[in-house]
Amino acid sequence: MLDRWLPISVSCIRPLLINPTLLPTFFSQKMDPRWLLSSSSSLVSLFFLFMVLAMIPQSLCYEDFFWSCRDSLFSCGNMINNIGFPFWGENRPNGCGYPGLKLNCERSVATIEIMNVTYRVLDVNPNTQTIKISREDYLTGICSPEYVNSTLDHTLFDFSLFYQNLTLFYGCTSSSILPVPGVFTCHVNGDVQMELVVGLPNNNKCNQSVVIPVSTLSTLGNLMGIGTKSKLEEIIREGFEVKWKVDSAKCSDCVGLKGACGYDLKLNQPTCYYSPVKPGGSKKTS
């Protein structure tokens, strides 16, 4: 866990933005046309130089990060509201949170990507530092997922105490299926029937397998008692909780000093942005 916090409060130099539509006027007023005709290569070079300058984005300064990280909180739909550090995304710039904690919002649905798997965000609890997530590819059913296990970036997350791994096996042969509850048939592309087994099939004679964490509060610790495919889908949709591994005490200290918690991408560590305005309303000059 990173626990070093670097206080930052400096001004920055903003790049000059030039409108390329003004270039013809500039050249016509400032340069002799005869020189332009005799120096076409120089003109082309200058033109491309101005075009590059015109397209350079205006990056956020540290003082901008103070206002953005303090005032801009992530909200999406009716369930996820006013989420701050250590997350960023949408109206929160990337200097406001850890690189791996980006939240996305599309059609009022919040998502997060962890180890190349997209999860729907069901709840965020800053007090317990937990986030409840559910795999997007399983929300419409269990028969057409991406065959990728659910794993965590353990530099950022840990599983909560109330979870267990559910293993789904796809494309199992009849001889490999044990006579236990939790065997379902999936119709893939309208033609192929795929046997899905909850648990461990005999001799692992299956084409694919996917490991998904589920809440033990949903299964009551008994995966084999799921019984029906609809119940299995319901349990997966309910998701599971993970705990993010960020030193919240450091952020509390930062806020107590009237700063805004953020993340320094150059130093790859959390930081504290301070106001560019001194008490009394005078702006800092350095």
WOFENPE-V675738 format. One record per backbone hydrogen bond with DSSP energy under -0.5 kcal/mol. NH is the residue of the N-H (numbers start at 1). CO is the residue of the C=O. If there is no record, write none. Layout:
nh;co
NH;CO
NH;CO
This chain:
nh;co
5;3
6;270
7;5
8;272
14;12
18;16
20;18
22;19
23;20
26;22
27;23
28;24
29;25
30;26
31;27
35;32
36;32
37;33
38;34
39;35
39;36
40;37
43;39
44;40
45;41
46;42
47;43
48;44
49;45
50;46
51;47
52;48
53;49
54;50
55;51
56;52
56;53
59;57
63;10
65;61
66;62
67;63
68;64
69;65
70;66
71;67
72;68
73;71
74;83
76;80
80;76
81;79
83;74
84;82
87;84
88;101
89;92
92;89
93;91
96;93
97;94
98;86
101;98
103;88
104;111
106;109
109;106
111;104
112;119
113;102
114;112
114;117
117;114
119;112
120;134
121;110
122;120
122;132
123;132
125;130
126;124
129;125
130;125
131;242
132;123
133;131
133;240
134;120
136;118
138;135
139;136
141;138
147;145
148;146
150;211
151;149
154;152
156;153
157;153
158;243
160;241
163;161
164;214
166;212
167;165
168;166
168;210
169;167
169;197
170;208
171;195
172;195
173;205
176;173
177;173
177;174
178;176
180;178
184;182
184;196
186;194
188;186
188;192
189;187
191;188
192;188
194;186
194;192
196;184
197;169
197;195
198;182
199;167
199;197
201;199
202;176
204;201
205;202
206;204
207;170
208;170
210;168
212;166
212;210
214;164
215;239
216;162
218;215
219;215
220;216
221;216
222;219
223;221
225;222
226;223
228;226
232;228
233;229
234;230
235;231
236;232
237;233
238;234
239;236
240;133
242;131
243;158
244;129
245;156
246;244
247;2
248;246
250;247
251;247
252;248
253;249
254;250
255;251
256;252
257;253
257;254
258;255
259;254
260;273
262;271
263;95
264;269
265;263
268;264
269;264
271;262
272;6
273;260
274;8
278;276
278;282
281;278
284;276
